[in-house]
Amino acid sequence: MTIKEAQAAVDEWIKTYGVRYFNELTNMALLTEEVGELARIIARTYGEQSFKESDKNRDLGDEMADILWVLICLANQTGVDLTEAFAKNMEKKTQRDRERHLRNEKLMA
């Protein structure tokens, strides 16, 4: 599925099952909540925190997909073409950081 197809699929789902998009502020709060849930799993899986019983059945991929879902909702309702935005962002990063990381001694160790 392309990003454009994902944006269309989310829009169709919202129109079919979701009644309407939550407003932008609500979706921003939901995005923050979902990022926090991902951070919790990362901290327990790769960090030093131990799992609580309620954390043990969480799925890393599902949490990432939740973030993607809300981000796509925000893009759809604000008129952002994520395919175009991502391509521009990749070009910006390439121009800005073309040699930066190659010269970073911290990455050579």
Backbone as XML, in Angstrom:
<?xml version="1.0"?>
<chain id="A" units="angstrom">
  <residue number="1" name="MET">
    <atom name="N" x="0.848" y="-1.178" z="0.000"/>
    <atom name="CA" x="0.000" y="0.000" z="0.000"/>
    <atom name="C" x="0.894" y="1.242" z="0.000"/>
  </residue>
  <residue number="2" name="THR">
    <atom name="N" x="0.614" y="2.151" z="-0.891"/>
    <atom name="CA" x="1.366" y="3.402" z="-0.934"/>
    <atom name="C" x="0.833" y="4.354" z="0.136"/>
  </residue>
  <residue number="3" name="ILE">
    <atom name="N" x="1.560" y="5.425" z="0.374"/>
    <atom name="CA" x="1.087" y="6.433" z="1.324"/>
    <atom name="C" x="-0.226" y="7.036" z="0.819"/>
  </residue>
  <residue number="4" name="LYS">
    <atom name="N" x="-0.291" y="7.319" z="-0.468"/>
    <atom name="CA" x="-1.507" y="7.887" z="-1.059"/>
    <atom name="C" x="-2.691" y="6.931" z="-0.869"/>
  </residue>
  <residue number="5" name="GLU">
    <atom name="N" x="-2.457" y="5.650" z="-1.074"/>
    <atom name="CA" x="-3.511" y="4.656" z="-0.866"/>
    <atom name="C" x="-3.921" y="4.581" z="0.602"/>
  </residue>
  <residue number="6" name="ALA">
    <atom name="N" x="-2.946" y="4.709" z="1.494"/>
    <atom name="CA" x="-3.247" y="4.689" z="2.927"/>
    <atom name="C" x="-4.101" y="5.896" z="3.298"/>
  </residue>
  <residue number="7" name="GLN">
    <atom name="N" x="-3.775" y="7.059" z="2.745"/>
    <atom name="CA" x="-4.580" y="8.244" z="3.029"/>
    <atom name="C" x="-6.015" y="8.049" z="2.537"/>
  </residue>
  <residue number="8" name="ALA">
    <atom name="N" x="-6.173" y="7.468" z="1.364"/>
    <atom name="CA" x="-7.512" y="7.217" z="0.817"/>
    <atom name="C" x="-8.254" y="6.174" z="1.650"/>
  </residue>
  <residue number="9" name="ALA">
    <atom name="N" x="-7.556" y="5.123" z="2.089"/>
    <atom name="CA" x="-8.183" y="4.065" z="2.883"/>
    <atom name="C" x="-8.670" y="4.600" z="4.226"/>
  </residue>
  <residue number="10" name="VAL">
    <atom name="N" x="-7.863" y="5.428" z="4.877"/>
    <atom name="CA" x="-8.277" y="6.016" z="6.156"/>
    <atom name="C" x="-9.485" y="6.916" z="5.938"/>
  </residue>
  <residue number="11" name="ASP">
    <atom name="N" x="-9.455" y="7.727" z="4.890"/>
    <atom name="CA" x="-10.572" y="8.621" z="4.609"/>
    <atom name="C" x="-11.864" y="7.822" z="4.369"/>
  </residue>
  <residue number="12" name="GLU">
    <atom name="N" x="-11.749" y="6.748" z="3.612"/>
    <atom name="CA" x="-12.919" y="5.911" z="3.346"/>
    <atom name="C" x="-13.429" y="5.270" z="4.636"/>
  </residue>
  <residue number="13" name="TRP">
    <atom name="N" x="-12.520" y="4.809" z="5.496"/>
    <atom name="CA" x="-12.920" y="4.206" z="6.765"/>
    <atom name="C" x="-13.650" y="5.221" z="7.629"/>
  </residue>
  <residue number="14" name="ILE">
    <atom name="N" x="-13.103" y="6.422" z="7.711"/>
    <atom name="CA" x="-13.738" y="7.470" z="8.514"/>
    <atom name="C" x="-15.145" y="7.744" z="7.992"/>
  </residue>
  <residue number="15" name="LYS">
    <atom name="N" x="-15.291" y="7.853" z="6.682"/>
    <atom name="CA" x="-16.603" y="8.139" z="6.087"/>
    <atom name="C" x="-17.580" y="6.986" z="6.274"/>
  </residue>
  <residue number="16" name="THR">
    <atom name="N" x="-17.078" y="5.751" z="6.321"/>
    <atom name="CA" x="-17.936" y="4.572" z="6.443"/>
    <atom name="C" x="-18.267" y="4.243" z="7.890"/>
  </residue>
  <residue number="17" name="TYR">
    <atom name="N" x="-17.268" y="4.278" z="8.764"/>
    <atom name="CA" x="-17.445" y="3.807" z="10.139"/>
    <atom name="C" x="-17.254" y="4.873" z="11.209"/>
  </residue>
  <residue number="18" name="GLY">
    <atom name="N" x="-16.545" y="5.912" z="10.897"/>
    <atom name="CA" x="-16.150" y="6.866" z="11.929"/>
    <atom name="C" x="-17.037" y="8.074" z="12.070"/>
  </residue>
  <residue number="19" name="VAL">
    <atom name="N" x="-18.062" y="8.205" z="11.279"/>
    <atom name="CA" x="-18.986" y="9.331" z="11.254"/>
    <atom name="C" x="-18.293" y="10.577" z="10.691"/>
  </residue>
  <residue number="20" name="ARG">
    <atom name="N" x="-17.213" y="11.030" z="11.335"/>
    <atom name="CA" x="-16.435" y="12.174" z="10.866"/>
    <atom name="C" x="-15.076" y="12.143" z="11.555"/>
  </residue>
  <residue number="21" name="TYR">
    <atom name="N" x="-14.159" y="12.959" z="11.069"/>
    <atom name="CA" x="-12.856" y="13.089" z="11.734"/>
    <atom name="C" x="-13.055" y="13.802" z="13.069"/>
  </residue>
  <residue number="22" name="PHE">
    <atom name="N" x="-12.290" y="13.395" z="14.074"/>
    <atom name="CA" x="-12.201" y="14.213" z="15.280"/>
    <atom name="C" x="-11.534" y="15.513" z="14.858"/>
  </residue>
  <residue number="23" name="ASN">
    <atom name="N" x="-11.734" y="16.587" z="15.606"/>
    <atom name="CA" x="-11.094" y="17.835" z="15.204"/>
    <atom name="C" x="-9.572" y="17.733" z="15.341"/>
  </residue>
  <residue number="24" name="GLU">
    <atom name="N" x="-8.887" y="18.672" z="14.739"/>
    <atom name="CA" x="-7.428" y="18.624" z="14.676"/>
    <atom name="C" x="-6.780" y="18.613" z="16.056"/>
  </residue>
  <residue number="25" name="LEU">
    <atom name="N" x="-7.322" y="19.379" z="16.974"/>
    <atom name="CA" x="-6.746" y="19.423" z="18.321"/>
    <atom name="C" x="-6.914" y="18.079" z="19.024"/>
  </residue>
  <residue number="26" name="THR">
    <atom name="N" x="-8.077" y="17.470" z="18.885"/>
    <atom name="CA" x="-8.297" y="16.142" z="19.466"/>
    <atom name="C" x="-7.332" y="15.135" z="18.858"/>
  </residue>
  <residue number="27" name="ASN">
    <atom name="N" x="-7.186" y="15.166" z="17.533"/>
    <atom name="CA" x="-6.265" y="14.227" z="16.886"/>
    <atom name="C" x="-4.824" y="14.472" z="17.292"/>
  </residue>
  <residue number="28" name="MET">
    <atom name="N" x="-4.444" y="15.716" z="17.520"/>
    <atom name="CA" x="-3.083" y="15.988" z="17.995"/>
    <atom name="C" x="-2.874" y="15.383" z="19.378"/>
  </residue>
  <residue number="29" name="ALA">
    <atom name="N" x="-3.867" y="15.521" z="20.238"/>
    <atom name="CA" x="-3.777" y="14.918" z="21.575"/>
    <atom name="C" x="-3.711" y="13.393" z="21.468"/>
  </residue>
  <residue number="30" name="LEU">
    <atom name="N" x="-4.511" y="12.813" z="20.552"/>
    <atom name="CA" x="-4.483" y="11.364" z="20.362"/>
    <atom name="C" x="-3.132" y="10.903" z="19.825"/>
  </residue>
  <residue number="31" name="LEU">
    <atom name="N" x="-2.551" y="11.684" z="18.918"/>
    <atom name="CA" x="-1.222" y="11.345" z="18.390"/>
    <atom name="C" x="-0.196" y="11.310" z="19.519"/>
  </residue>
  <residue number="32" name="THR">
    <atom name="N" x="-0.250" y="12.293" z="20.390"/>
    <atom name="CA" x="0.662" y="12.348" z="21.529"/>
    <atom name="C" x="0.460" y="11.141" z="22.445"/>
  </residue>
  <residue number="33" name="GLU">
    <atom name="N" x="-0.784" y="10.769" z="22.662"/>
    <atom name="CA" x="-1.098" y="9.600" z="23.486"/>
    <atom name="C" x="-0.528" y="8.319" z="22.864"/>
  </residue>
  <residue number="34" name="GLU">
    <atom name="N" x="-0.704" y="8.178" z="21.562"/>
    <atom name="CA" x="-0.205" y="6.981" z="20.879"/>
    <atom name="C" x="1.325" y="6.919" z="20.911"/>
  </residue>
  <residue number="35" name="VAL">
    <atom name="N" x="1.992" y="8.051" z="20.749"/>
    <atom name="CA" x="3.458" y="8.075" z="20.833"/>
    <atom name="C" x="3.901" y="7.660" z="22.238"/>
  </residue>
  <residue number="36" name="GLY">
    <atom name="N" x="3.162" y="8.083" z="23.239"/>
    <atom name="CA" x="3.466" y="7.676" z="24.614"/>
    <atom name="C" x="3.334" y="6.170" z="24.809"/>
  </residue>
  <residue number="37" name="GLU">
    <atom name="N" x="2.326" y="5.574" z="24.188"/>
    <atom name="CA" x="2.153" y="4.123" z="24.292"/>
    <atom name="C" x="3.310" y="3.388" z="23.614"/>
  </residue>
  <residue number="38" name="LEU">
    <atom name="N" x="3.774" y="3.904" z="22.487"/>
    <atom name="CA" x="4.939" y="3.313" z="21.820"/>
    <atom name="C" x="6.180" y="3.464" z="22.702"/>
  </residue>
  <residue number="39" name="ALA">
    <atom name="N" x="6.350" y="4.632" z="23.274"/>
    <atom name="CA" x="7.508" y="4.878" z="24.148"/>
    <atom name="C" x="7.512" y="3.913" z="25.335"/>
  </residue>
  <residue number="40" name="ARG">
    <atom name="N" x="6.355" y="3.624" z="25.859"/>
    <atom name="CA" x="6.247" y="2.700" z="26.997"/>
    <atom name="C" x="6.770" y="1.311" z="26.611"/>
  </residue>
  <residue number="41" name="ILE">
    <atom name="N" x="6.365" y="0.825" z="25.440"/>
    <atom name="CA" x="6.825" y="-0.490" z="24.983"/>
    <atom name="C" x="8.330" y="-0.478" z="24.722"/>
  </residue>
  <residue number="42" name="ILE">
    <atom name="N" x="8.813" y="0.565" z="24.066"/>
    <atom name="CA" x="10.252" y="0.673" z="23.770"/>
    <atom name="C" x="11.056" y="0.707" z="25.069"/>
  </residue>
  <residue number="43" name="ALA">
    <atom name="N" x="10.585" y="1.479" z="26.042"/>
    <atom name="CA" x="11.303" y="1.593" z="27.323"/>
    <atom name="C" x="11.381" y="0.255" z="28.042"/>
  </residue>
  <residue number="44" name="ARG">
    <atom name="N" x="10.346" y="-0.555" z="27.910"/>
    <atom name="CA" x="10.326" y="-1.842" z="28.599"/>
    <atom name="C" x="11.016" y="-2.944" z="27.805"/>
  </residue>
  <residue number="45" name="THR">
    <atom name="N" x="10.976" y="-2.837" z="26.491"/>
    <atom name="CA" x="11.605" y="-3.862" z="25.653"/>
    <atom name="C" x="13.103" y="-3.627" z="25.503"/>
  </residue>
  <residue number="46" name="TYR">
    <atom name="N" x="13.502" y="-2.387" z="25.281"/>
    <atom name="CA" x="14.907" y="-2.083" z="24.993"/>
    <atom name="C" x="15.583" y="-1.276" z="26.091"/>
  </residue>
  <residue number="47" name="GLY">
    <atom name="N" x="14.792" y="-0.742" z="26.995"/>
    <atom name="CA" x="15.339" y="0.056" z="28.090"/>
    <atom name="C" x="15.439" y="-0.760" z="29.365"/>
  </residue>
  <residue number="48" name="GLU">
    <atom name="N" x="15.507" y="-0.065" z="30.452"/>
    <atom name="CA" x="15.768" y="-0.710" z="31.736"/>
    <atom name="C" x="14.526" y="-0.938" z="32.582"/>
  </residue>
  <residue number="49" name="GLN">
    <atom name="N" x="13.372" y="-0.461" z="32.115"/>
    <atom name="CA" x="12.154" y="-0.682" z="32.884"/>
    <atom name="C" x="11.644" y="-2.095" z="32.677"/>
  </residue>
  <residue number="50" name="SER">
    <atom name="N" x="11.017" y="-2.625" z="33.714"/>
    <atom name="CA" x="10.424" y="-3.958" z="33.593"/>
    <atom name="C" x="8.970" y="-3.828" z="33.161"/>
  </residue>
  <residue number="51" name="PHE">
    <atom name="N" x="8.458" y="-4.894" z="32.564"/>
    <atom name="CA" x="7.073" y="-4.908" z="32.123"/>
    <atom name="C" x="6.137" y="-5.048" z="33.307"/>
  </residue>
  <residue number="52" name="LYS">
    <atom name="N" x="5.041" y="-4.302" z="33.263"/>
    <atom name="CA" x="3.934" y="-4.527" z="34.171"/>
    <atom name="C" x="3.060" y="-5.584" z="33.507"/>
  </residue>
  <residue number="53" name="GLU">
    <atom name="N" x="2.230" y="-6.220" z="34.268"/>
    <atom name="CA" x="1.353" y="-7.253" z="33.714"/>
    <atom name="C" x="0.521" y="-6.687" z="32.557"/>
  </residue>
  <residue number="54" name="SER">
    <atom name="N" x="0.057" y="-5.447" z="32.694"/>
    <atom name="CA" x="-0.802" y="-4.838" z="31.668"/>
    <atom name="C" x="-0.035" y="-4.481" z="30.392"/>
  </residue>
  <residue number="55" name="ASP">
    <atom name="N" x="1.301" y="-4.478" z="30.447"/>
    <atom name="CA" x="2.123" y="-4.139" z="29.276"/>
    <atom name="C" x="2.492" y="-5.358" z="28.439"/>
  </residue>
  <residue number="56" name="LYS">
    <atom name="N" x="2.349" y="-6.537" z="28.981"/>
    <atom name="CA" x="2.940" y="-7.725" z="28.377"/>
    <atom name="C" x="2.336" y="-8.130" z="27.037"/>
  </residue>
  <residue number="57" name="ASN">
    <atom name="N" x="1.103" y="-7.791" z="26.775"/>
    <atom name="CA" x="0.477" y="-8.195" z="25.517"/>
    <atom name="C" x="0.455" y="-7.084" z="24.475"/>
  </residue>
  <residue number="58" name="ARG">
    <atom name="N" x="1.174" y="-6.001" z="24.713"/>
    <atom name="CA" x="1.220" y="-4.893" z="23.760"/>
    <atom name="C" x="2.064" y="-5.298" z="22.558"/>
  </residue>
  <residue number="59" name="ASP">
    <atom name="N" x="1.678" y="-4.806" z="21.398"/>
    <atom name="CA" x="2.329" y="-5.148" z="20.140"/>
    <atom name="C" x="2.999" y="-3.903" z="19.569"/>
  </residue>
  <residue number="60" name="LEU">
    <atom name="N" x="4.302" y="-3.962" z="19.391"/>
    <atom name="CA" x="5.074" y="-2.822" z="18.901"/>
    <atom name="C" x="4.556" y="-2.338" z="17.549"/>
  </residue>
  <residue number="61" name="GLY">
    <atom name="N" x="4.339" y="-3.245" z="16.621"/>
    <atom name="CA" x="3.849" y="-2.875" z="15.300"/>
    <atom name="C" x="2.474" y="-2.241" z="15.352"/>
  </residue>
  <residue number="62" name="ASP">
    <atom name="N" x="1.609" y="-2.754" z="16.208"/>
    <atom name="CA" x="0.265" y="-2.199" z="16.343"/>
    <atom name="C" x="0.317" y="-0.777" z="16.875"/>
  </residue>
  <residue number="63" name="GLU">
    <atom name="N" x="1.206" y="-0.532" z="17.823"/>
    <atom name="CA" x="1.342" y="0.828" z="18.369"/>
    <atom name="C" x="1.873" y="1.783" z="17.304"/>
  </residue>
  <residue number="64" name="MET">
    <atom name="N" x="2.822" y="1.321" z="16.483"/>
    <atom name="CA" x="3.327" y="2.161" z="15.395"/>
    <atom name="C" x="2.219" y="2.443" z="14.384"/>
  </residue>
  <residue number="65" name="ALA">
    <atom name="N" x="1.391" y="1.438" z="14.104"/>
    <atom name="CA" x="0.280" y="1.620" z="13.171"/>
    <atom name="C" x="-0.748" y="2.604" z="13.726"/>
  </residue>
  <residue number="66" name="ASP">
    <atom name="N" x="-0.972" y="2.594" z="15.037"/>
    <atom name="CA" x="-1.873" y="3.573" z="15.652"/>
    <atom name="C" x="-1.373" y="4.994" z="15.407"/>
  </residue>
  <residue number="67" name="ILE">
    <atom name="N" x="-0.063" y="5.187" z="15.540"/>
    <atom name="CA" x="0.535" y="6.502" z="15.295"/>
    <atom name="C" x="0.341" y="6.904" z="13.836"/>
  </residue>
  <residue number="68" name="LEU">
    <atom name="N" x="0.607" y="5.979" z="12.939"/>
    <atom name="CA" x="0.450" y="6.244" z="11.515"/>
    <atom name="C" x="-0.996" y="6.608" z="11.190"/>
  </residue>
  <residue number="69" name="TRP">
    <atom name="N" x="-1.932" y="5.889" z="11.772"/>
    <atom name="CA" x="-3.361" y="6.147" z="11.550"/>
    <atom name="C" x="-3.708" y="7.597" z="11.907"/>
  </residue>
  <residue number="70" name="VAL">
    <atom name="N" x="-3.341" y="8.020" z="13.117"/>
    <atom name="CA" x="-3.705" y="9.364" z="13.560"/>
    <atom name="C" x="-2.963" y="10.416" z="12.736"/>
  </residue>
  <residue number="71" name="LEU">
    <atom name="N" x="-1.714" y="10.148" z="12.390"/>
    <atom name="CA" x="-0.967" y="11.079" z="11.547"/>
    <atom name="C" x="-1.647" y="11.230" z="10.184"/>
  </residue>
  <residue number="72" name="ILE">
    <atom name="N" x="-2.104" y="10.125" z="9.621"/>
    <atom name="CA" x="-2.822" y="10.180" z="8.342"/>
    <atom name="C" x="-4.130" y="10.951" z="8.500"/>
  </residue>
  <residue number="73" name="CYS">
    <atom name="N" x="-4.830" y="10.751" z="9.599"/>
    <atom name="CA" x="-6.043" y="11.533" z="9.843"/>
    <atom name="C" x="-5.735" y="13.023" z="9.841"/>
  </residue>
  <residue number="74" name="LEU">
    <atom name="N" x="-4.691" y="13.419" z="10.543"/>
    <atom name="CA" x="-4.305" y="14.831" z="10.578"/>
    <atom name="C" x="-3.942" y="15.345" z="9.191"/>
  </residue>
  <residue number="75" name="ALA">
    <atom name="N" x="-3.222" y="14.544" z="8.425"/>
    <atom name="CA" x="-2.855" y="14.950" z="7.067"/>
    <atom name="C" x="-4.103" y="15.124" z="6.212"/>
  </residue>
  <residue number="76" name="ASN">
    <atom name="N" x="-5.007" y="14.173" z="6.280"/>
    <atom name="CA" x="-6.229" y="14.250" z="5.480"/>
    <atom name="C" x="-7.050" y="15.488" z="5.808"/>
  </residue>
  <residue number="77" name="GLN">
    <atom name="N" x="-7.217" y="15.758" z="7.087"/>
    <atom name="CA" x="-8.107" y="16.852" z="7.446"/>
    <atom name="C" x="-7.461" y="18.222" z="7.295"/>
  </residue>
  <residue number="78" name="THR">
    <atom name="N" x="-6.157" y="18.265" z="7.124"/>
    <atom name="CA" x="-5.479" y="19.553" z="6.912"/>
    <atom name="C" x="-5.005" y="19.715" z="5.474"/>
  </residue>
  <residue number="79" name="GLY">
    <atom name="N" x="-5.336" y="18.752" z="4.614"/>
    <atom name="CA" x="-5.016" y="18.867" z="3.199"/>
    <atom name="C" x="-3.565" y="18.606" z="2.834"/>
  </residue>
  <residue number="80" name="VAL">
    <atom name="N" x="-2.868" y="17.832" z="3.656"/>
    <atom name="CA" x="-1.467" y="17.519" z="3.383"/>
    <atom name="C" x="-1.379" y="16.219" z="2.589"/>
  </residue>
  <residue number="81" name="ASP">
    <atom name="N" x="-0.696" y="16.267" z="1.456"/>
    <atom name="CA" x="-0.390" y="15.078" z="0.666"/>
    <atom name="C" x="0.906" y="14.517" z="1.241"/>
  </residue>
  <residue number="82" name="LEU">
    <atom name="N" x="0.798" y="13.440" z="2.005"/>
    <atom name="CA" x="1.985" y="12.899" z="2.688"/>
    <atom name="C" x="3.024" y="12.351" z="1.716"/>
  </residue>
  <residue number="83" name="THR">
    <atom name="N" x="2.610" y="11.882" z="0.560"/>
    <atom name="CA" x="3.573" y="11.406" z="-0.434"/>
    <atom name="C" x="4.463" y="12.557" z="-0.874"/>
  </residue>
  <residue number="84" name="GLU">
    <atom name="N" x="3.836" y="13.660" z="-1.213"/>
    <atom name="CA" x="4.577" y="14.847" z="-1.639"/>
    <atom name="C" x="5.417" y="15.416" z="-0.492"/>
  </residue>
  <residue number="85" name="ALA">
    <atom name="N" x="4.826" y="15.511" z="0.683"/>
    <atom name="CA" x="5.536" y="16.062" z="1.838"/>
    <atom name="C" x="6.750" y="15.209" z="2.194"/>
  </residue>
  <residue number="86" name="PHE">
    <atom name="N" x="6.588" y="13.885" z="2.130"/>
    <atom name="CA" x="7.703" y="12.998" z="2.468"/>
    <atom name="C" x="8.822" y="13.107" z="1.439"/>
  </residue>
  <residue number="87" name="ALA">
    <atom name="N" x="8.459" y="13.180" z="0.164"/>
    <atom name="CA" x="9.475" y="13.324" z="-0.886"/>
    <atom name="C" x="10.267" y="14.617" z="-0.704"/>
  </residue>
  <residue number="88" name="LYS">
    <atom name="N" x="9.577" y="15.700" z="-0.403"/>
    <atom name="CA" x="10.254" y="16.981" z="-0.162"/>
    <atom name="C" x="11.155" y="16.893" z="1.069"/>
  </residue>
  <residue number="89" name="ASN">
    <atom name="N" x="10.671" y="16.201" z="2.093"/>
    <atom name="CA" x="11.447" y="16.068" z="3.327"/>
    <atom name="C" x="12.704" y="15.242" z="3.101"/>
  </residue>
  <residue number="90" name="MET">
    <atom name="N" x="12.592" y="14.183" z="2.305"/>
    <atom name="CA" x="13.771" y="13.363" z="1.984"/>
    <atom name="C" x="14.806" y="14.192" z="1.223"/>
  </residue>
  <residue number="91" name="GLU">
    <atom name="N" x="14.348" y="14.995" z="0.285"/>
    <atom name="CA" x="15.254" y="15.854" z="-0.476"/>
    <atom name="C" x="15.935" y="16.872" z="0.439"/>
  </residue>
  <residue number="92" name="LYS">
    <atom name="N" x="15.164" y="17.465" z="1.349"/>
    <atom name="CA" x="15.721" y="18.426" z="2.303"/>
    <atom name="C" x="16.811" y="17.772" z="3.149"/>
  </residue>
  <residue number="93" name="LYS">
    <atom name="N" x="16.513" y="16.593" z="3.677"/>
    <atom name="CA" x="17.489" y="15.888" z="4.510"/>
    <atom name="C" x="18.732" y="15.511" z="3.707"/>
  </residue>
  <residue number="94" name="THR">
    <atom name="N" x="18.541" y="15.096" z="2.466"/>
    <atom name="CA" x="19.666" y="14.707" z="1.622"/>
    <atom name="C" x="20.571" y="15.906" z="1.362"/>
  </residue>
  <residue number="95" name="GLN">
    <atom name="N" x="19.980" y="17.034" z="1.031"/>
    <atom name="CA" x="20.770" y="18.239" z="0.776"/>
    <atom name="C" x="21.488" y="18.704" z="2.044"/>
  </residue>
  <residue number="96" name="ARG">
    <atom name="N" x="20.796" y="18.716" z="3.144"/>
    <atom name="CA" x="21.339" y="19.236" z="4.398"/>
    <atom name="C" x="22.376" y="18.294" z="5.011"/>
  </residue>
  <residue number="97" name="ASP">
    <atom name="N" x="22.124" y="17.006" z="4.931"/>
    <atom name="CA" x="22.938" y="16.041" z="5.680"/>
    <atom name="C" x="23.748" y="15.113" z="4.792"/>
  </residue>
  <residue number="98" name="ARG">
    <atom name="N" x="23.927" y="15.496" z="3.535"/>
    <atom name="CA" x="24.622" y="14.645" z="2.563"/>
    <atom name="C" x="25.940" y="14.076" z="3.105"/>
  </residue>
  <residue number="99" name="GLU">
    <atom name="N" x="26.706" y="14.896" z="3.793"/>
    <atom name="CA" x="28.004" y="14.442" z="4.302"/>
    <atom name="C" x="28.099" y="14.491" z="5.821"/>
  </residue>
  <residue number="100" name="ARG">
    <atom name="N" x="27.128" y="15.098" z="6.451"/>
    <atom name="CA" x="27.173" y="15.306" z="7.903"/>
    <atom name="C" x="27.402" y="14.009" z="8.669"/>
  </residue>
  <residue number="101" name="HIS">
    <atom name="N" x="26.629" y="12.992" z="8.396"/>
    <atom name="CA" x="26.724" y="11.741" z="9.169"/>
    <atom name="C" x="27.956" y="10.933" z="8.769"/>
  </residue>
  <residue number="102" name="LEU">
    <atom name="N" x="28.375" y="11.072" z="7.536"/>
    <atom name="CA" x="29.578" y="10.373" z="7.082"/>
    <atom name="C" x="30.826" y="10.881" z="7.799"/>
  </residue>
  <residue number="103" name="ARG">
    <atom name="N" x="30.782" y="12.131" z="8.249"/>
    <atom name="CA" x="31.923" y="12.723" z="8.958"/>
    <atom name="C" x="31.771" y="12.656" z="10.471"/>
  </residue>
  <residue number="104" name="ASN">
    <atom name="N" x="30.706" y="12.070" z="10.959"/>
    <atom name="CA" x="30.440" y="12.025" z="12.398"/>
    <atom name="C" x="31.241" y="10.888" z="13.039"/>
  </residue>
  <residue number="105" name="GLU">
    <atom name="N" x="32.279" y="11.252" z="13.765"/>
    <atom name="CA" x="33.146" y="10.248" z="14.408"/>
    <atom name="C" x="32.393" y="9.376" z="15.390"/>
  </residue>
  <residue number="106" name="LYS">
    <atom name="N" x="31.350" y="9.906" z="15.985"/>
    <atom name="CA" x="30.568" y="9.130" z="16.933"/>
    <atom name="C" x="29.879" y="7.936" z="16.280"/>
  </residue>
  <residue number="107" name="LEU">
    <atom name="N" x="29.631" y="8.046" z="14.979"/>
    <atom name="CA" x="28.976" y="6.949" z="14.264"/>
    <atom name="C" x="29.970" y="5.915" z="13.739"/>
  </residue>
  <residue number="108" name="MET">
    <atom name="N" x="31.231" y="6.228" z="13.799"/>
    <atom name="CA" x="32.270" y="5.340" z="13.250"/>
    <atom name="C" x="32.706" y="4.284" z="14.255"/>
  </residue>
  <residue number="109" name="ALA">
    <atom name="N" x="32.346" y="4.435" z="15.491"/>
    <atom name="CA" x="32.795" y="3.496" z="16.526"/>
    <atom name="C" x="32.042" y="2.206" z="16.510"/>
  </residue>
</chain>
